[in-house]
Amino acid sequence: MAAPRTRNTPRKALGRLSLPERAFVADALRTETVGGVLLLLASVAALIWANIPALRDGYESVGHFHFGPGVLGLNLSVAHWAADGLLAVFFFVAGIELKRELVAGDLRDPRAAVLPVVAALCGMAVPALVYALTNLTGHGSMQGWAVPTATDIAFALAVLAVIGTSLPSSLRAFLLTLAVVDDLFAILIIAVFFTDRLDFAALGGAAAGLVVFWLLLRKGVRGWYVYVPLAVVIWALMYNSGVHATIAGVAMGLMLRCTPREGEQHSPGEHIEHLARPLSAGLAVPLFALFSAGVTVSGGALGDVFTKPETLGVVLGLVLGKTLGIFGGTWLTVRFTRASLSEDLAWADVFAVASLAGIGFTVSLLIGELAFAGDAVLTDEVKAAVLTGSLIAALCATVLLKIRNAKYRRLCEEEERDEDLDGIPDIYEQDDPAYHLRMAEIHERKAAEHRRIAAERAAAARHELAEVPGGAGEKHDRPA
């Protein structure tokens, strides 16, 4: 455990996590990594399905197949259900993550929260600025300014899993916190800028449903059979109100209590997140990708990505804007506060993670569909731009992270070492006298064992020497 910090001790930016936070981050990232691999597979499957001539019609037919109660305004296509329905689960989990970060995680301390919040804001503002400059110069549409602002944590972690880099837990936690803040502002962007009509009756009904949801939670009412039907009603009302239905998911996630009370091992929010995260990462997001990432890829289409201002702005926003925004925001925060970068890391590590954050897949695809809803051709071109930009960002991050991977491996080995076998990494017990007593006993046992082995070897050597005729001088006392 790190030494306590006094008022005059500079705070370490991207320093080692506390043990409980490290355990939570490891568990969350483990699920997200598996989900990210499934997301990657679903994206590849969508591209294959949409680009093989014999299968292309089937992909479009399935994606455009409508079902649902039309009388309730919910006769939607499969693709629409994936974007508005399944992604509500994704944003529900994002809401719980954000609530937990605010009350029990890094964001509860304003001094610690400054770094990821400023980095995330800069990581959204700079890509939007890059897109705007590209389209002002090229006389393109400004509608897609928000497309390159999002980071896809699951896809980023899938890249880490595929390339096999040993990224330290502090950098992984930084990436996760960035994505949580990123999701919050992406939700605000969707709510504010992509709501073109409002049905105040439906919106009022959704708000009333959220109040009931909150009251039931405060009264301690339990049972999925109460909350799941209520959540579906709130979602349906939010959808019909004109506000994007995923807003209902994040609102309900933010209402859950994420601090355990006396006698509770886990808070309700943590328990529900543990149940919902596999559903989000393993089903909701991959199915959304399956019906959103299927764009026709050809030499001409890829060429258009780099010639049209809208698509070029998306690519440059993801690859350059995200990297420069997050790196610049982090550097400025450290430069103008009393924080200092952890001695275990270098600015090259921050730059590599910033480039990895340029993988903007799930939410970028969603915003692309919303921004260019009236233009099917441009929507597909923007999707291709998101895929291209994310791929370039992934390749750049792979090269940068691989260069530093030997350093990361040593840091991870140090974080994982547990010589006293008590289940707690040794690095967290340096200030515990009991740990040092245990280690002294272990070293004494090892020393005693080494002394015994040395004595046995010395005895064996004397025995062999005694059996040689003429003793030790035989070799040198030969006749002339």
N, C-alpha and C positions, 0 to 999 in steps of 0.2 A: 504494500500500500504506500502511495506517495506520501512524503512528509507533509504535514499541515502547512498551508500557505498563510503567511502573515500579510498584513496590509501593505507592507513594503516589498513583498515578493512578487515579481511579475508573473502573471498567469501564462501558462503554456498553451499555445494554440495547437490543436490536434494532438494533445498529449494523451497519455494512457487513460483508458476508461476505468471507472470504478468497477469492482468485481460484479455487483448486481447488474449494472448497465451492460457490461461485457457479455454476461450470460443471456440477457434479453436480446441484445443485438445479434448474437450468434444464432439463437433460436429463430429469430425473424428472418435473418438472411439465409438460413438453411432452407426454409420453406420458399422464399422468394427465388433462390437459385434453382430449385427443382421446377418451380413455375416458369422461370425464365427459359429453361431448356425446353419445356413444353411449348412455350410461346414461340421459341425459335423454330421448333418442328412444325407448329401450326402455320407459321408464316411461309416456310418452305413448301409445305403442302398446298397452301393457297396459291402460291406462284406457279407451282406445277399444274394444279387443277385449272387455273385460268389461262395457261399458255399452251397446253396441249390441245390442238384443234378438235380432236374427238371428244374431249371432256369439257371444253369451254362452255358450250351451251348448257350442260348440266350444272356447272357452277353458277351461271347466271339464273337458271331456273330455280335452283334451291335458294339462292340468296334473295330472290324476289318473290318467293312463295309467301302468301299472306295467310295469317290465321289470327284468331282472337275475337273477343266479343265486340262487334262493330257498334252495337248500341251504346257501348261505353267509350267509344272513340279509340278502341284498342285493337282494331283489325290491322295489324302491322306485318311488315315483311320479316323474314328470318333475320336479315341483316339489321333491320331496325330494332328488333327485339334484342339482338346482341349488343347494339350500341347504347340503347336506352334502358334496357332491362338488366342484362348481365353486368354491364359496367356500373350499375348502381351498387352492386355488391362490392366491386373494386373500390368505389368511392366511400362506401360504408366502412370498409377496413381502413382506408386512408383517414377518415374522420376519427376513428378510434386511435390510430397511430398519432395523429396530431394532438388529440386530447391528452394522451399519455405523455407525449413529449412536453406538453405545456404544464402538466401537474406533477410529473414524476421523472421526466427525462431531462435532457440537456437544456431544453428551452425554458425550464422553470427558473433558472438563474439568468437574469437579464444580461449579466456580463458574459456568460457562456453562450447565450442565445445570439448575441450580436454577430458573431462570425458566420454561422450557417445562414442566418436570415439575410445579412447583407450580401453574402456570396450568392444566395438563391435569387435575391432581387436583381442583382447585377447580371446574374446568369439568365434572367428573363428579359431585362431591359435592353441589354446589348444585342441579343439576337433579333429582337423586334426592330431596333435601330438599324441593324445591318440589312434586314429585309426591306425596311422603308427606304433606305438610301439606294439599294439596288433597284427598287421599283420606281422611285422618283427619277433616277438616272435613265432607266430603260422604258419609262412611260408605261409601267405595268399597273396592275390592280393592287390597291392597298388593303383589300379585304383579308388577305392571308397573313397579316402582320403577326398574329398570335401563334401561327402554326409552329415555328421553330423554338418556342419558349419553353417547351415541356421536356422533362427528363424521364425516361422509362427505367426505373430501378431494376425491374425484373429482367429486362433485356440486358442491361449493363452487367448484372450479376451472372447472367448466362454466358456472356462473353468471358468474364473472369473464370467461370467454371471450365469453359472450353479451352482457353489458353493455359489454364493451370497455374496462374500466378498466385503467390502467397502474400496477398495484400494484407498489411497489418490491420488489426481490428479498429484502430483509431481512424484510419482512412476509410474503412468500410462503413463505420458509424457516421463519418462526415458525409459520405455519399448517401447514406440512408436518410439522414436528417435533411440534407439538401432536397432529396426527392419528396419528403413529407411537406416541407415548406413550399416547394415547387407545386405540388398537387393542390395545396390550399389556394395559391394564387391562380392556378389554372382554373379551379372551380369558380373563383370570383370573376375571372375573365369570361367564362362561359355564361355565368348568370347575368353579368352586366352588359356584355357586348353582343351576345348571340341570343337575346330574347327580343323578338320583333313584334310579338303580339301577347296580350295578357288577357286571360279570362279571370276576372277578379273573384267570381263566385267559386271557381275551382281552386284558385290560389288561397282564398279564405278557408275553404274546406281542408286543404293540405295543412295550413297553419294551425287550424283547430285540431287536426289529427296529431300534429307534432306536440301540441300542448298536452293532449291526452297521453301520448307516449311518454312525455316528460313526467307527468303526474304519476303514472303507473310505476315508473322507475323510482321516483321519490318515495312512494308508498311501499316499495319493496315487493311488489307483485311479481311472482315468478311464473314461468311456463312459456315455452315457445309457442304454444297454441294460442296464446293471447297476443304476443308481439308480432309473429309472422303475418297473420291476417291483417293486423293493423298497419304493418309496414307496407303490405301490398296496396292497401287502400290509399295510404299517404302517397305512395309512388304514383298510382294511377291518377290521383287528383293533381299532383305536381306536373305530370306529363300533360294533362289536359289544360293546365293553366297557361301553358306556353313557355314556362321556365323549364330548362332542361331537366329531365327526370332524375338525373344522377345527383342533383342538388339535394333531393330527399335523402339519398343514402348518406351523404356526408353530414347532413343535419342530424340524423338519428345517431350516427357514430359519435358526434361531438357531445351528445346528451348522456352517454354512458359514463358511469363513475369508474375512474381509473386509479383510484387510491384504495388500497385494502384497509378495511376496518379491523378492529381487534377481534382476533379469532379467525380471520380470513387469511388463507395462504395466498390467494390471488383475488384481485378486484373483479367485479362483474365484467368490466371492459376488457381486461386481459383474458378472462376466460372465454368471452364471446369472440374476441379476436383470434384466439387459439383455434376455435372451431371454424370461424369464417375465413381465415386466411387461406387454408388449403382449397376451399371452394373458389375463392377469388383467383388465387395464383394458378391453381390446377385446372379450373374449368372456365370461369367467366372470361378472363383475359385471353386465353388461347382460342376460345370460340369466337370472341370478337375479332381477333387477328385473322382467323380462318376466313371470315366473311368480309374483312376490310382490306387485307393485304393482297388480295388477288387482282393485281393489275397486269395488263398486257405489257410484256417486256420485249422490246425489239431494238435493233440498232438505231432506228429513227427516233423511237420514243426516248431512249437514253440520251440521244443527241439533243432532243428538245429540252431535257432537264437542264442542260447547261446553256441554252440559248434563250429561253423564255424568261423574262424578269421575275415572274411569280415563282417559278420552280427554282431558278438560280438563287433567288433570295432565301428560299427555304434551305437549300443545301448550304449556302454560305452562313446562314444564321445558325444552323446546327453545328457545323464544323468549326467555324471561326468565332461566331458570336458567343456560343456557349463557353468555349474554352477561354476566350479572352475575358468574358464577363465574370465567370466564377474565379478564375485566377486573379484578375484585377481586383475584384471585390474582397477576396481573401487577403491579398497583399495590402490593400488600403486599410483594412480593418486592423491588421497587425501593425502597420506603420503608424497609424494615428491613435492607437490605444496602447495600454501598458502591457499588452500581450506580447509574447515572443514565440516563435515557431519551436516546436519540440525538437530537442537536440537529436532525436532519433531520425528525424526527417529532414529533407531538403526541399527547396522550392520546386525542384524538378518533379518531386512526387506530387505536389499540389497541381502542377501543370498537367501531369499524366491523368490524375483523377478528373480534372476539369475537362480534358478531352474526352474521357469516358462518359461524362455527363451529356455529351453531345448526341448520345443515342436517345432520340426522342421519338418513341414509336407509338405506344397505345394512345396517349392523350393527344399527340400531334396528329395522328390519323383522325381522331374524333373531331378535333378543331378544324382540320382540313375539310371534313365532310360538312361541318356547320358553316364554315366561311364561304364555301363555293357550292352551296346546296342547289342553286339554280343552274349550274353548269356542270353536267356530268363529265364532259371531256376534261375540263380543267380540274375537276375533283380527282379524276384518275391520274392526271399528270402531277398534281401536288402529292398524291399518295406515292407515286414513283419517286418524287423528289425526297420525301421523308425516308423512304427505304434507302435511297442512294446516299443521302446525307448521313443516316445512321450507320450505314456500312462503312463509309469513309471514316467517320469518327471512331468506329470500333477498330478499324485497321490501324489508325494513328495511335490510339490508346494501347493497342496490343504491342506495337513496336516500343513505345515509351516505357510501358510497364515491364516488358521483358528485359530491357536494358538494366533495370533496377531490381530484377527479381532475386538475385543472389543476396542483396541487402535485405529484402523483404523476408526471405526464407530464414535468415539469421534472427531477425526480429520476432518472427512467429515462433521459432524454436525457443527463444528466450521467454516469450509469453506463455508457452505451453509447459515449460519444464516444471516437474513436480517431484523432486528428489526425495522428499519425505513421505510421498504417497498418501497425503491426507485429502486429496481431491481439490486442493486449492493451489493454483500456480505459485511457485516460490516467489515470483517477483512482487506478489501482493502481500507477502508476509515478512518483508525485510525489517519492519519495525516491531515485530512480535517476538519477545524474548523466548517464548515457548518454542517457536520455530527454530531458533538458533540452538536451544538445548537439544531438540530432536536431531538437528543436523550434527551437533557435536557427538551425540551417541552413535549416529550412523557412521561418521568419519572414524570414531574410535574403534567400532567393530571392523571397519574396512582396514584400519591400520593394524589391528590385532591379527586379522586374517593374512595381511601381507607379511607381518613379522613371522607368523607360523610357516608360511610358504617359503620365506627366505631361509629360515632355520632348517627346514627339511631339505632344501636344495644344498645348503652348506654341508649338512651331515652326509648327504649322498655324495657330494664331491670329495669329502675326506675319506669316505669308504672306498671310492674308486681309486683314490691316490694310494691308499694303504695296500691295495691288491696289486699294484704295479711292481715287478721285481726290480730291485736296485733303488727304489724310491725315486724321488724327484730328480736326482742327479744323474740317472742312468743315461739320459740322452746326451749329456755333455761329458761323460766320463768314459767314452769309447777309447780303445787302444789307438795309438798314433799310427 
